Amino acid sequence: VLRDDFRQPPGDVVVAAGEPAVLECVPPRGHPEPSVSWKKNGVRLSDEDERLTIRGGKLMLASTRKSDAGVYVCVATNVVGERDSEPAELVVF
């Protein structure tokens, strides 16, 4: 089972370059409990980028760069399938 509704979709974030940014997402209820990953501009993010931490439903960027700006989507995945959240925009100025 994987419900459609995200308990908390990510919201838009505006941050100054060099500052940390946090996008939060609470995935829909599911059985088994869905795991959360993130996509930026349609491309799945890798947690191999050391500036990037994905913990629970949070995406944390240690120090943002202009290149981090874009549209982020929270993806909930379990054996049934995956659901994308509404997009959120990260603006870096």
Summary of the structure (lengths in Angstrom):
residues: 93
radius of gyration: 13.0
end to end distance: 40.5
largest distance: 40.5
contacts: 263
relative contact order: 0.35
helix: 3%
strand: 47%
